[in-house]
């Protein structure tokens, strides 16, 4: 599916979160940014975080954590972009997180390139049939 103006604005927001985060000069942090738009129309962003002890988290994890911290869990669209401007589909761990945080997220649009988005269920055809929703 082709990208809309809304999708392009989300990509730009993910680029901006990298630039804002780079200012604090952490090693192995903010090389990837992620932004998501919820079904309620709210925007949340995050950057990847890396630490010498081996712990770290993807940009999508940070964006989703921010969303959940603000009382939402249904994602309409999500994107992850590297600092060089390449768009990347979420890793397997992030795909499962998107899926499990809300039963409706199987229909989340994932921007996978500068001109294409697909639904999560296409990226995760054999997802676990569980959710952390009560």
Secondary structure, DSSP 8 states (H G I E B T S, - for coil): ----HHHHHHHHHHHHHHHHHHTT--TT-SSEEEEEEETTS-EEEEE-EE-TTS-EE-HHHHHHHHHHHTT---EEEEEEEETTS-B----HHHHHHHHHH-GGGGG-EEEEETTEEEEHHHH-TT--S--S--
